[in-house]
Amino acid sequence: MRGLKAIRIGLWVCVVAVALISGATYLLSPRGPAAVATGFGGGTYALIDQTGSSVDQTLFVGHPSLLFFGFTHCPEVCPTTLAEMTVWFETLGEDGKDLRAYLITVDPERDTAEVLGDYVGAFSDRITALTGQPAEIAKITAAWGVYAAKVPTEGGGYTMDHTATVFMLNAKGEFEGTIAFKEDADTAITKLRRLLGKS
């Protein structure tokens, strides 16, 4: 009986020890939205902007940003979204002076820096276009949970299916929320004012 009692006491000691360790780990580790924001979109990327200059993930730090993944041959989603961004900048006025926007191509085979520069230049000088080696583009799309797939078209060409979401980043380069494709303009502006601390 004494042996059985000792075993039971030993098991309870183990249970208590595991509970204490688990509790300490929970209390000492980051939790909640901040933890999600820090991890989502994280990683290092070697990219090129539309001027041909090398940039990395630090480009998104120091100011609030909008991040959109698209491509220059996009028939509807991309031009519509970039046009909406231009309207957002105009609507925000001085309140949005620190806000920056980035278009990251999901079609690096065709979207060279020069091609991207001409494309975003037709919309706004506040939008920076980014490209890079396919492996680097794959890294950043995976980090942001972006879907992108090549779809063959007639005549041997192709188009790209891709996520149409605009990601909002705070000044630390962390995820703060999204704006959906063709979201109500007033709702989008409300979200942006909140991102900018102007709500």
C-alpha positions, 0 to 999 in steps of 0.5 A: 500500500505504501508503495502505491501511495508513493507512486500516486504522490509521485504522479501528482508531483509530476502533474503539478510540475508540468502545470507550473512549467506550462503556466510559466511558458504561457505567461512569458511568451507573447500572446494575442494580436501583437504576437500574430502581427509580429509573425505574420509576414515575417522573414527576410526578402531580397527585392528590387524596386522600380528604379532597380535599387535593391531593397529588403523587408526594412522598406516597410518599417518607419511608416504605415504601409499598404501592401498589395500583390498583383501583376502588370498584365492583370485585367481588372483586380490590380488596376482597380485596386491601384486606382482605389489607392490613389483615391484613398491618398487624395481623400486622406489628404494631409492626414495620409502624408506618411502612408506608403503603398507597395505593389509586389508582383506575383509575375516576376518573369514578365514584371521587370523593374522598368515595366513595373515603374511604367505601370505604377507611375500611371496611377500614383507616385506614392506607390512603389513597385517591387519585384525580385527573383522568383524564389524571393517572390515565393518567400514573401507571398508565402509569408503573407499567405498570398495565393498566386498561380499561373493559369495558361491562356489561349495562344500559349500565354498565361495570366495569374490568379492571386489574392486580391487583398490589401494588407495594412501594416503599422510603422513597425512593419507589422500586420494591422488588418486588411481592405477587401477588393472593392470594399466600400470606400467609406469603410476603407477610409475609416480603416486607414484613419485608424491605422494612421491614428487619425480616427 
